[in-house]
Amino acid sequence: MSWDTYQRRTERNGERLNRQDRRQKKQRRNEERRKKWLSTVGSPSSRIDRADFSNEKKISKLDFKGFSTRF
């Protein structure tokens, strides 16, 4: 493998890892915003006394089907 090929491959891998890192940071920020919203605001007809978040874990894929809302 030539030096140029190695350098291009290394740059591509670095860019890919940087994108993944930014995406993960954005997801964590969104999770924190959701938790804050659930803890303080909630839905319009709710009264929030306390919110405890425990037993948190990563979900590799969404598998719940058939969810719907009614107004």
mmCIF file of the N, C-alpha and C atoms, coordinates in Angstrom:
data_MODEL
# 
_entry.id   MODEL 
# 
loop_
_atom_site.group_PDB 
_atom_site.id 
_atom_site.type_symbol 
_atom_site.label_atom_id 
_atom_site.label_alt_id 
_atom_site.label_comp_id 
_atom_site.label_asym_id 
_atom_site.label_entity_id 
_atom_site.label_seq_id 
_atom_site.pdbx_PDB_ins_code 
_atom_site.Cartn_x 
_atom_site.Cartn_y 
_atom_site.Cartn_z 
_atom_site.occupancy 
_atom_site.B_iso_or_equiv 
_atom_site.pdbx_formal_charge 
_atom_site.auth_seq_id 
_atom_site.auth_comp_id 
_atom_site.auth_asym_id 
_atom_site.auth_atom_id 
_atom_site.pdbx_PDB_model_num 
ATOM 1   N N  . MET A 1 1  ? 0.850   -1.164 0.000  1.00 0.00 ? 1  MET A N  1 
ATOM 2   C CA . MET A 1 1  ? 0.000   0.000  0.000  1.00 0.00 ? 1  MET A CA 1 
ATOM 3   C C  . MET A 1 1  ? 0.902   1.234  0.000  1.00 0.00 ? 1  MET A C  1 
ATOM 4   N N  . SER A 1 2  ? 0.546   2.160  -0.830 1.00 0.00 ? 2  SER A N  1 
ATOM 5   C CA . SER A 1 2  ? 1.351   3.372  -0.915 1.00 0.00 ? 2  SER A CA 1 
ATOM 6   C C  . SER A 1 2  ? 1.000   4.325  0.226  1.00 0.00 ? 2  SER A C  1 
ATOM 7   N N  . TRP A 1 3  ? 1.873   5.271  0.471  1.00 0.00 ? 3  TRP A N  1 
ATOM 8   C CA . TRP A 1 3  ? 1.653   6.247  1.527  1.00 0.00 ? 3  TRP A CA 1 
ATOM 9   C C  . TRP A 1 3  ? 0.399   7.074  1.267  1.00 0.00 ? 3  TRP A C  1 
ATOM 10  N N  . ASP A 1 4  ? 0.150   7.462  -0.001 1.00 0.00 ? 4  ASP A N  1 
ATOM 11  C CA . ASP A 1 4  ? -1.029  8.257  -0.339 1.00 0.00 ? 4  ASP A CA 1 
ATOM 12  C C  . ASP A 1 4  ? -2.314  7.499  -0.035 1.00 0.00 ? 4  ASP A C  1 
ATOM 13  N N  . THR A 1 5  ? -2.338  6.229  -0.385 1.00 0.00 ? 5  THR A N  1 
ATOM 14  C CA . THR A 1 5  ? -3.518  5.408  -0.117 1.00 0.00 ? 5  THR A CA 1 
ATOM 15  C C  . THR A 1 5  ? -3.762  5.303  1.385  1.00 0.00 ? 5  THR A C  1 
ATOM 16  N N  . TYR A 1 6  ? -2.711  5.056  2.141  1.00 0.00 ? 6  TYR A N  1 
ATOM 17  C CA . TYR A 1 6  ? -2.807  4.960  3.593  1.00 0.00 ? 6  TYR A CA 1 
ATOM 18  C C  . TYR A 1 6  ? -3.322  6.269  4.193  1.00 0.00 ? 6  TYR A C  1 
ATOM 19  N N  . GLN A 1 7  ? -2.803  7.374  3.704  1.00 0.00 ? 7  GLN A N  1 
ATOM 20  C CA . GLN A 1 7  ? -3.193  8.683  4.221  1.00 0.00 ? 7  GLN A CA 1 
ATOM 21  C C  . GLN A 1 7  ? -4.670  8.974  3.922  1.00 0.00 ? 7  GLN A C  1 
ATOM 22  N N  . ARG A 1 8  ? -5.123  8.690  2.704  1.00 0.00 ? 8  ARG A N  1 
ATOM 23  C CA . ARG A 1 8  ? -6.527  8.911  2.345  1.00 0.00 ? 8  ARG A CA 1 
ATOM 24  C C  . ARG A 1 8  ? -7.441  8.047  3.203  1.00 0.00 ? 8  ARG A C  1 
ATOM 25  N N  . ARG A 1 9  ? -7.063  6.778  3.368  1.00 0.00 ? 9  ARG A N  1 
ATOM 26  C CA . ARG A 1 9  ? -7.877  5.872  4.165  1.00 0.00 ? 9  ARG A CA 1 
ATOM 27  C C  . ARG A 1 9  ? -7.957  6.350  5.615  1.00 0.00 ? 9  ARG A C  1 
ATOM 28  N N  . THR A 1 10 ? -6.847  6.804  6.151  1.00 0.00 ? 10 THR A N  1 
ATOM 29  C CA . THR A 1 10 ? -6.811  7.300  7.529  1.00 0.00 ? 10 THR A CA 1 
ATOM 30  C C  . THR A 1 10 ? -7.674  8.547  7.672  1.00 0.00 ? 10 THR A C  1 
ATOM 31  N N  . GLU A 1 11 ? -7.616  9.442  6.708  1.00 0.00 ? 11 GLU A N  1 
ATOM 32  C CA . GLU A 1 11 ? -8.446  10.651 6.749  1.00 0.00 ? 11 GLU A CA 1 
ATOM 33  C C  . GLU A 1 11 ? -9.926  10.300 6.683  1.00 0.00 ? 11 GLU A C  1 
ATOM 34  N N  . ARG A 1 12 ? -10.299 9.376  5.812  1.00 0.00 ? 12 ARG A N  1 
ATOM 35  C CA . ARG A 1 12 ? -11.702 8.959  5.705  1.00 0.00 ? 12 ARG A CA 1 
ATOM 36  C C  . ARG A 1 12 ? -12.191 8.351  7.014  1.00 0.00 ? 12 ARG A C  1 
ATOM 37  N N  . ASN A 1 13 ? -11.370 7.498  7.620  1.00 0.00 ? 13 ASN A N  1 
ATOM 38  C CA . ASN A 1 13 ? -11.760 6.892  8.889  1.00 0.00 ? 13 ASN A CA 1 
ATOM 39  C C  . ASN A 1 13 ? -11.909 7.954  9.979  1.00 0.00 ? 13 ASN A C  1 
ATOM 40  N N  . GLY A 1 14 ? -11.014 8.919  9.996  1.00 0.00 ? 14 GLY A N  1 
ATOM 41  C CA . GLY A 1 14 ? -11.103 10.011 10.969 1.00 0.00 ? 14 GLY A CA 1 
ATOM 42  C C  . GLY A 1 14 ? -12.365 10.825 10.784 1.00 0.00 ? 14 GLY A C  1 
ATOM 43  N N  . GLU A 1 15 ? -12.718 11.118 9.544  1.00 0.00 ? 15 GLU A N  1 
ATOM 44  C CA . GLU A 1 15 ? -13.941 11.876 9.261  1.00 0.00 ? 15 GLU A CA 1 
ATOM 45  C C  . GLU A 1 15 ? -15.173 11.085 9.688  1.00 0.00 ? 15 GLU A C  1 
ATOM 46  N N  . ARG A 1 16 ? -15.162 9.786  9.418  1.00 0.00 ? 16 ARG A N  1 
ATOM 47  C CA . ARG A 1 16 ? -16.297 8.933  9.788  1.00 0.00 ? 16 ARG A CA 1 
ATOM 48  C C  . ARG A 1 16 ? -16.455 8.901  11.311 1.00 0.00 ? 16 ARG A C  1 
ATOM 49  N N  . LEU A 1 17 ? -15.361 8.738  12.028 1.00 0.00 ? 17 LEU A N  1 
ATOM 50  C CA . LEU A 1 17 ? -15.416 8.704  13.485 1.00 0.00 ? 17 LEU A CA 1 
ATOM 51  C C  . LEU A 1 17 ? -15.862 10.047 14.052 1.00 0.00 ? 17 LEU A C  1 
ATOM 52  N N  . ASN A 1 18 ? -15.430 11.132 13.435 1.00 0.00 ? 18 ASN A N  1 
ATOM 53  C CA . ASN A 1 18 ? -15.833 12.463 13.876 1.00 0.00 ? 18 ASN A CA 1 
ATOM 54  C C  . ASN A 1 18 ? -17.341 12.655 13.692 1.00 0.00 ? 18 ASN A C  1 
ATOM 55  N N  . ARG A 1 19 ? -17.881 12.185 12.570 1.00 0.00 ? 19 ARG A N  1 
ATOM 56  C CA . ARG A 1 19 ? -19.330 12.279 12.341 1.00 0.00 ? 19 ARG A CA 1 
ATOM 57  C C  . ARG A 1 19 ? -20.088 11.462 13.376 1.00 0.00 ? 19 ARG A C  1 
ATOM 58  N N  . GLN A 1 20 ? -19.623 10.255 13.657 1.00 0.00 ? 20 GLN A N  1 
ATOM 59  C CA . GLN A 1 20 ? -20.279 9.417  14.655 1.00 0.00 ? 20 GLN A CA 1 
ATOM 60  C C  . GLN A 1 20 ? -20.251 10.075 16.028 1.00 0.00 ? 20 GLN A C  1 
ATOM 61  N N  . ASP A 1 21 ? -19.130 10.661 16.370 1.00 0.00 ? 21 ASP A N  1 
ATOM 62  C CA . ASP A 1 21 ? -18.989 11.326 17.661 1.00 0.00 ? 21 ASP A CA 1 
ATOM 63  C C  . ASP A 1 21 ? -19.958 12.500 17.778 1.00 0.00 ? 21 ASP A C  1 
ATOM 64  N N  . ARG A 1 22 ? -20.048 13.309 16.727 1.00 0.00 ? 22 ARG A N  1 
ATOM 65  C CA . ARG A 1 22 ? -20.986 14.440 16.741 1.00 0.00 ? 22 ARG A CA 1 
ATOM 66  C C  . ARG A 1 22 ? -22.424 13.962 16.853 1.00 0.00 ? 22 ARG A C  1 
ATOM 67  N N  . ARG A 1 23 ? -22.765 12.887 16.148 1.00 0.00 ? 23 ARG A N  1 
ATOM 68  C CA . ARG A 1 23 ? -24.119 12.346 16.192 1.00 0.00 ? 23 ARG A CA 1 
ATOM 69  C C  . ARG A 1 23 ? -24.447 11.836 17.604 1.00 0.00 ? 23 ARG A C  1 
ATOM 70  N N  . GLN A 1 24 ? -23.509 11.155 18.240 1.00 0.00 ? 24 GLN A N  1 
ATOM 71  C CA . GLN A 1 24 ? -23.735 10.651 19.591 1.00 0.00 ? 24 GLN A CA 1 
ATOM 72  C C  . GLN A 1 24 ? -23.899 11.796 20.587 1.00 0.00 ? 24 GLN A C  1 
ATOM 73  N N  . LYS A 1 25 ? -23.094 12.839 20.446 1.00 0.00 ? 25 LYS A N  1 
ATOM 74  C CA . LYS A 1 25 ? -23.221 13.994 21.338 1.00 0.00 ? 25 LYS A CA 1 
ATOM 75  C C  . LYS A 1 25 ? -24.581 14.661 21.165 1.00 0.00 ? 25 LYS A C  1 
ATOM 76  N N  . LYS A 1 26 ? -25.047 14.766 19.920 1.00 0.00 ? 26 LYS A N  1 
ATOM 77  C CA . LYS A 1 26 ? -26.343 15.373 19.651 1.00 0.00 ? 26 LYS A CA 1 
ATOM 78  C C  . LYS A 1 26 ? -27.454 14.523 20.262 1.00 0.00 ? 26 LYS A C  1 
ATOM 79  N N  . GLN A 1 27 ? -27.335 13.205 20.146 1.00 0.00 ? 27 GLN A N  1 
ATOM 80  C CA . GLN A 1 27 ? -28.341 12.325 20.738 1.00 0.00 ? 27 GLN A CA 1 
ATOM 81  C C  . GLN A 1 27 ? -28.387 12.471 22.253 1.00 0.00 ? 27 GLN A C  1 
ATOM 82  N N  . ARG A 1 28 ? -27.221 12.564 22.887 1.00 0.00 ? 28 ARG A N  1 
ATOM 83  C CA . ARG A 1 28 ? -27.181 12.747 24.345 1.00 0.00 ? 28 ARG A CA 1 
ATOM 84  C C  . ARG A 1 28 ? -27.816 14.068 24.756 1.00 0.00 ? 28 ARG A C  1 
ATOM 85  N N  . ARG A 1 29 ? -27.544 15.132 23.993 1.00 0.00 ? 29 ARG A N  1 
ATOM 86  C CA . ARG A 1 29 ? -28.171 16.433 24.292 1.00 0.00 ? 29 ARG A CA 1 
ATOM 87  C C  . ARG A 1 29 ? -29.684 16.332 24.180 1.00 0.00 ? 29 ARG A C  1 
ATOM 88  N N  . ASN A 1 30 ? -30.161 15.659 23.119 1.00 0.00 ? 30 ASN A N  1 
ATOM 89  C CA . ASN A 1 30 ? -31.602 15.507 22.938 1.00 0.00 ? 30 ASN A CA 1 
ATOM 90  C C  . ASN A 1 30 ? -32.221 14.696 24.068 1.00 0.00 ? 30 ASN A C  1 
ATOM 91  N N  . GLU A 1 31 ? -31.526 13.658 24.528 1.00 0.00 ? 31 GLU A N  1 
ATOM 92  C CA . GLU A 1 31 ? -32.027 12.860 25.646 1.00 0.00 ? 31 GLU A CA 1 
ATOM 93  C C  . GLU A 1 31 ? -32.147 13.722 26.898 1.00 0.00 ? 31 GLU A C  1 
ATOM 94  N N  . GLU A 1 32 ? -31.145 14.535 27.154 1.00 0.00 ? 32 GLU A N  1 
ATOM 95  C CA . GLU A 1 32 ? -31.188 15.402 28.336 1.00 0.00 ? 32 GLU A CA 1 
ATOM 96  C C  . GLU A 1 32 ? -32.321 16.418 28.232 1.00 0.00 ? 32 GLU A C  1 
ATOM 97  N N  . ARG A 1 33 ? -32.551 16.965 27.051 1.00 0.00 ? 33 ARG A N  1 
ATOM 98  C CA . ARG A 1 33 ? -33.664 17.906 26.858 1.00 0.00 ? 33 ARG A CA 1 
ATOM 99  C C  . ARG A 1 33 ? -35.002 17.225 27.108 1.00 0.00 ? 33 ARG A C  1 
ATOM 100 N N  . ARG A 1 34 ? -35.162 16.001 26.588 1.00 0.00 ? 34 ARG A N  1 
ATOM 101 C CA . ARG A 1 34 ? -36.402 15.260 26.805 1.00 0.00 ? 34 ARG A CA 1 
ATOM 102 C C  . ARG A 1 34 ? -36.638 14.992 28.284 1.00 0.00 ? 34 ARG A C  1 
ATOM 103 N N  . LYS A 1 35 ? -35.583 14.591 28.977 1.00 0.00 ? 35 LYS A N  1 
ATOM 104 C CA . LYS A 1 35 ? -35.712 14.327 30.412 1.00 0.00 ? 35 LYS A CA 1 
ATOM 105 C C  . LYS A 1 35 ? -36.113 15.596 31.162 1.00 0.00 ? 35 LYS A C  1 
ATOM 106 N N  . LYS A 1 36 ? -35.495 16.700 30.807 1.00 0.00 ? 36 LYS A N  1 
ATOM 107 C CA . LYS A 1 36 ? -35.829 17.968 31.467 1.00 0.00 ? 36 LYS A CA 1 
ATOM 108 C C  . LYS A 1 36 ? -37.282 18.332 31.188 1.00 0.00 ? 36 LYS A C  1 
ATOM 109 N N  . TRP A 1 37 ? -37.714 18.167 29.939 1.00 0.00 ? 37 TRP A N  1 
ATOM 110 C CA . TRP A 1 37 ? -39.094 18.475 29.579 1.00 0.00 ? 37 TRP A CA 1 
ATOM 111 C C  . TRP A 1 37 ? -40.058 17.575 30.335 1.00 0.00 ? 37 TRP A C  1 
ATOM 112 N N  . LEU A 1 38 ? -39.757 16.278 30.384 1.00 0.00 ? 38 LEU A N  1 
ATOM 113 C CA . LEU A 1 38 ? -40.621 15.353 31.112 1.00 0.00 ? 38 LEU A CA 1 
ATOM 114 C C  . LEU A 1 38 ? -40.653 15.656 32.606 1.00 0.00 ? 38 LEU A C  1 
ATOM 115 N N  . SER A 1 39 ? -39.555 16.146 33.143 1.00 0.00 ? 39 SER A N  1 
ATOM 116 C CA . SER A 1 39 ? -39.464 16.433 34.578 1.00 0.00 ? 39 SER A CA 1 
ATOM 117 C C  . SER A 1 39 ? -40.159 17.726 34.970 1.00 0.00 ? 39 SER A C  1 
ATOM 118 N N  . THR A 1 40 ? -40.245 18.664 34.047 1.00 0.00 ? 40 THR A N  1 
ATOM 119 C CA . THR A 1 40 ? -40.752 19.983 34.412 1.00 0.00 ? 40 THR A CA 1 
ATOM 120 C C  . THR A 1 40 ? -42.051 20.371 33.725 1.00 0.00 ? 40 THR A C  1 
ATOM 121 N N  . VAL A 1 41 ? -42.222 20.010 32.473 1.00 0.00 ? 41 VAL A N  1 
ATOM 122 C CA . VAL A 1 41 ? -43.378 20.471 31.703 1.00 0.00 ? 41 VAL A CA 1 
ATOM 123 C C  . VAL A 1 41 ? -44.376 19.343 31.480 1.00 0.00 ? 41 VAL A C  1 
ATOM 124 N N  . GLY A 1 42 ? -43.969 18.312 30.756 1.00 0.00 ? 42 GLY A N  1 
ATOM 125 C CA . GLY A 1 42 ? -44.863 17.200 30.457 1.00 0.00 ? 42 GLY A CA 1 
ATOM 126 C C  . GLY A 1 42 ? -45.942 17.591 29.464 1.00 0.00 ? 42 GLY A C  1 
ATOM 127 N N  . SER A 1 43 ? -46.979 16.803 29.402 1.00 0.00 ? 43 SER A N  1 
ATOM 128 C CA . SER A 1 43 ? -48.069 17.090 28.475 1.00 0.00 ? 43 SER A CA 1 
ATOM 129 C C  . SER A 1 43 ? -48.951 18.198 29.053 1.00 0.00 ? 43 SER A C  1 
ATOM 130 N N  . PRO A 1 44 ? -49.771 18.843 28.218 1.00 0.00 ? 44 PRO A N  1 
ATOM 131 C CA . PRO A 1 44 ? -50.573 19.978 28.673 1.00 0.00 ? 44 PRO A CA 1 
ATOM 132 C C  . PRO A 1 44 ? -51.508 19.654 29.844 1.00 0.00 ? 44 PRO A C  1 
ATOM 133 N N  . SER A 1 45 ? -52.019 18.446 29.909 1.00 0.00 ? 45 SER A N  1 
ATOM 134 C CA . SER A 1 45 ? -52.968 18.116 30.972 1.00 0.00 ? 45 SER A CA 1 
ATOM 135 C C  . SER A 1 45 ? -52.318 17.407 32.154 1.00 0.00 ? 45 SER A C  1 
ATOM 136 N N  . SER A 1 46 ? -50.997 17.453 32.251 1.00 0.00 ? 46 SER A N  1 
ATOM 137 C CA . SER A 1 46 ? -50.313 16.738 33.330 1.00 0.00 ? 46 SER A CA 1 
ATOM 138 C C  . SER A 1 46 ? -49.837 17.684 34.427 1.00 0.00 ? 46 SER A C  1 
ATOM 139 N N  . ARG A 1 47 ? -49.645 17.107 35.606 1.00 0.00 ? 47 ARG A N  1 
ATOM 140 C CA . ARG A 1 47 ? -49.020 17.826 36.706 1.00 0.00 ? 47 ARG A CA 1 
ATOM 141 C C  . ARG A 1 47 ? -47.829 16.981 37.143 1.00 0.00 ? 47 ARG A C  1 
ATOM 142 N N  . ILE A 1 48 ? -46.643 17.545 37.072 1.00 0.00 ? 48 ILE A N  1 
ATOM 143 C CA . ILE A 1 48 ? -45.428 16.804 37.375 1.00 0.00 ? 48 ILE A CA 1 
ATOM 144 C C  . ILE A 1 48 ? -45.077 17.016 38.843 1.00 0.00 ? 48 ILE A C  1 
ATOM 145 N N  . ASP A 1 49 ? -45.115 15.959 39.619 1.00 0.00 ? 49 ASP A N  1 
ATOM 146 C CA . ASP A 1 49 ? -44.674 16.022 41.008 1.00 0.00 ? 49 ASP A CA 1 
ATOM 147 C C  . ASP A 1 49 ? -43.214 15.610 41.122 1.00 0.00 ? 49 ASP A C  1 
ATOM 148 N N  . ARG A 1 50 ? -42.862 14.564 40.399 1.00 0.00 ? 50 ARG A N  1 
ATOM 149 C CA . ARG A 1 50 ? -41.501 14.044 40.481 1.00 0.00 ? 50 ARG A CA 1 
ATOM 150 C C  . ARG A 1 50 ? -41.234 13.164 39.265 1.00 0.00 ? 50 ARG A C  1 
ATOM 151 N N  . ALA A 1 51 ? -40.013 13.167 38.801 1.00 0.00 ? 51 ALA A N  1 
ATOM 152 C CA . ALA A 1 51 ? -39.622 12.294 37.689 1.00 0.00 ? 51 ALA A CA 1 
ATOM 153 C C  . ALA A 1 51 ? -38.307 11.614 38.049 1.00 0.00 ? 51 ALA A C  1 
ATOM 154 N N  . ASP A 1 52 ? -38.334 10.301 38.086 1.00 0.00 ? 52 ASP A N  1 
ATOM 155 C CA . ASP A 1 52 ? -37.131 9.510  38.357 1.00 0.00 ? 52 ASP A CA 1 
ATOM 156 C C  . ASP A 1 52 ? -36.793 8.718  37.105 1.00 0.00 ? 52 ASP A C  1 
ATOM 157 N N  . PHE A 1 53 ? -35.587 8.861  36.643 1.00 0.00 ? 53 PHE A N  1 
ATOM 158 C CA . PHE A 1 53 ? -35.118 8.106  35.489 1.00 0.00 ? 53 PHE A CA 1 
ATOM 159 C C  . PHE A 1 53 ? -34.115 7.083  35.998 1.00 0.00 ? 53 PHE A C  1 
ATOM 160 N N  . SER A 1 54 ? -34.454 5.826  35.836 1.00 0.00 ? 54 SER A N  1 
ATOM 161 C CA . SER A 1 54 ? -33.547 4.766  36.298 1.00 0.00 ? 54 SER A CA 1 
ATOM 162 C C  . SER A 1 54 ? -33.577 3.622  35.296 1.00 0.00 ? 54 SER A C  1 
ATOM 163 N N  . ASN A 1 55 ? -32.649 2.720  35.469 1.00 0.00 ? 55 ASN A N  1 
ATOM 164 C CA . ASN A 1 55 ? -32.597 1.531  34.627 1.00 0.00 ? 55 ASN A CA 1 
ATOM 165 C C  . ASN A 1 55 ? -32.471 1.887  33.151 1.00 0.00 ? 55 ASN A C  1 
ATOM 166 N N  . GLU A 1 56 ? -31.731 2.932  32.853 1.00 0.00 ? 56 GLU A N  1 
ATOM 167 C CA . GLU A 1 56 ? -31.562 3.369  31.473 1.00 0.00 ? 56 GLU A CA 1 
ATOM 168 C C  . GLU A 1 56 ? -30.583 2.458  30.753 1.00 0.00 ? 56 GLU A C  1 
ATOM 169 N N  . LYS A 1 57 ? -30.863 2.205  29.488 1.00 0.00 ? 57 LYS A N  1 
ATOM 170 C CA . LYS A 1 57 ? -29.967 1.376  28.682 1.00 0.00 ? 57 LYS A CA 1 
ATOM 171 C C  . LYS A 1 57 ? -30.099 1.759  27.219 1.00 0.00 ? 57 LYS A C  1 
ATOM 172 N N  . LYS A 1 58 ? -29.099 1.412  26.455 1.00 0.00 ? 58 LYS A N  1 
ATOM 173 C CA . LYS A 1 58 ? -29.115 1.673  25.011 1.00 0.00 ? 58 LYS A CA 1 
ATOM 174 C C  . LYS A 1 58 ? -30.049 0.670  24.333 1.00 0.00 ? 58 LYS A C  1 
ATOM 175 N N  . ILE A 1 59 ? -30.758 1.164  23.331 1.00 0.00 ? 59 ILE A N  1 
ATOM 176 C CA . ILE A 1 59 ? -31.626 0.310  22.523 1.00 0.00 ? 59 ILE A CA 1 
ATOM 177 C C  . ILE A 1 59 ? -31.003 0.221  21.142 1.00 0.00 ? 59 ILE A C  1 
ATOM 178 N N  . SER A 1 60 ? -30.695 -0.985 20.716 1.00 0.00 ? 60 SER A N  1 
ATOM 179 C CA . SER A 1 60 ? -30.015 -1.137 19.427 1.00 0.00 ? 60 SER A CA 1 
ATOM 180 C C  . SER A 1 60 ? -30.957 -0.903 18.252 1.00 0.00 ? 60 SER A C  1 
ATOM 181 N N  . LYS A 1 61 ? -32.218 -1.333 18.376 1.00 0.00 ? 61 LYS A N  1 
ATOM 182 C CA . LYS A 1 61 ? -33.169 -1.058 17.302 1.00 0.00 ? 61 LYS A CA 1 
ATOM 183 C C  . LYS A 1 61 ? -34.567 -0.936 17.883 1.00 0.00 ? 61 LYS A C  1 
ATOM 184 N N  . LEU A 1 62 ? -35.374 -0.151 17.231 1.00 0.00 ? 62 LEU A N  1 
ATOM 185 C CA . LEU A 1 62 ? -36.750 0.027  17.675 1.00 0.00 ? 62 LEU A CA 1 
ATOM 186 C C  . LEU A 1 62 ? -37.576 -1.151 17.197 1.00 0.00 ? 62 LEU A C  1 
ATOM 187 N N  . ASP A 1 63 ? -38.340 -1.757 18.092 1.00 0.00 ? 63 ASP A N  1 
ATOM 188 C CA . ASP A 1 63 ? -39.104 -2.927 17.678 1.00 0.00 ? 63 ASP A CA 1 
ATOM 189 C C  . ASP A 1 63 ? -40.573 -2.856 18.066 1.00 0.00 ? 63 ASP A C  1 
ATOM 190 N N  . PHE A 1 64 ? -41.038 -1.723 18.576 1.00 0.00 ? 64 PHE A N  1 
ATOM 191 C CA . PHE A 1 64 ? -42.443 -1.570 18.930 1.00 0.00 ? 64 PHE A CA 1 
ATOM 192 C C  . PHE A 1 64 ? -43.213 -1.101 17.712 1.00 0.00 ? 64 PHE A C  1 
ATOM 193 N N  . LYS A 1 65 ? -44.254 -1.830 17.371 1.00 0.00 ? 65 LYS A N  1 
ATOM 194 C CA . LYS A 1 65 ? -45.051 -1.488 16.180 1.00 0.00 ? 65 LYS A CA 1 
ATOM 195 C C  . LYS A 1 65 ? -46.503 -1.254 16.582 1.00 0.00 ? 65 LYS A C  1 
ATOM 196 N N  . GLY A 1 66 ? -47.193 -0.482 15.795 1.00 0.00 ? 66 GLY A N  1 
ATOM 197 C CA . GLY A 1 66 ? -48.613 -0.279 15.993 1.00 0.00 ? 66 GLY A CA 1 
ATOM 198 C C  . GLY A 1 66 ? -48.963 0.822  16.981 1.00 0.00 ? 66 GLY A C  1 
ATOM 199 N N  . PHE A 1 67 ? -48.044 1.719  17.259 1.00 0.00 ? 67 PHE A N  1 
ATOM 200 C CA . PHE A 1 67 ? -48.329 2.812  18.183 1.00 0.00 ? 67 PHE A CA 1 
ATOM 201 C C  . PHE A 1 67 ? -49.107 3.910  17.460 1.00 0.00 ? 67 PHE A C  1 
ATOM 202 N N  . SER A 1 68 ? -50.156 4.411  18.096 1.00 0.00 ? 68 SER A N  1 
ATOM 203 C CA . SER A 1 68 ? -50.912 5.516  17.513 1.00 0.00 ? 68 SER A CA 1 
ATOM 204 C C  . SER A 1 68 ? -51.452 6.395  18.630 1.00 0.00 ? 68 SER A C  1 
ATOM 205 N N  . THR A 1 69 ? -51.830 7.613  18.277 1.00 0.00 ? 69 THR A N  1 
ATOM 206 C CA . THR A 1 69 ? -52.396 8.536  19.256 1.00 0.00 ? 69 THR A CA 1 
ATOM 207 C C  . THR A 1 69 ? -53.762 8.976  18.789 1.00 0.00 ? 69 THR A C  1 
ATOM 208 N N  . ARG A 1 70 ? -54.584 9.365  19.732 1.00 0.00 ? 70 ARG A N  1 
ATOM 209 C CA . ARG A 1 70 ? -55.914 9.877  19.410 1.00 0.00 ? 70 ARG A CA 1 
ATOM 210 C C  . ARG A 1 70 ? -56.058 11.286 19.979 1.00 0.00 ? 70 ARG A C  1 
ATOM 211 N N  . PHE A 1 71 ? -56.781 12.114 19.283 1.00 0.00 ? 71 PHE A N  1 
ATOM 212 C CA . PHE A 1 71 ? -57.017 13.467 19.767 1.00 0.00 ? 71 PHE A CA 1 
ATOM 213 C C  . PHE A 1 71 ? -58.474 13.686 20.020 1.00 0.00 ? 71 PHE A C  1 
# 
